[in-house]
């Protein structure tokens, strides 16, 4: 098994977003334009890290609460990211995910939805080798609310994705129940803005799609990353 760090950040006011995967590279969306950068250098420990890629971005990440451990071997922090991306000053929300990649990994979906300082979401879904049905994916979801942020694991998360003819995600719809007694789910939708691909050293591929997310009156840029294992 290997450990992997993924950082997804977004500042909707500055029209800047990015996804950085430690062993694969970085993709930046600035003013609607997509650019690629080197894999990130991540240093530090909870509650503060530094993150950078030469010539592209230099950020400080400060956790807004303790990391949340998921059953699949991942820990996710909601952070405040400050610094620069290209020539832009950044004051962004971000998710930092540190995970163990299982040897029988086949597919992973990772969504970062930083709607506001007092409301952000993250979803992580995994499918192991040999699983063929969508229902066999293990899907976990978190919401952070308030100031300081308090995290809660959500019950019965559901994720639907619409793809184009090239197999690239164009729309995502999410339903999240607060608990088993909830009569109605939280609903989040997202429409694709741009996308790119990162290749891991082992041949796995991550398709990063930047989306315009919306939930009730909230609007924000975020990301949806789909990683597939290398062909064998």
Helices and strands as residue ranges (DSSP letters): E 2-11, E 16-21, E 25-30, E 33-37, E 41-45, E 48-53, E 57-63, E 68-69, E 74-85, E 88-101, E 105-116, E 119-128, G 134-136, E 138-145, E 150-153, E 155-163, E 169-177, E 186-199, E 205-215, E 218-228
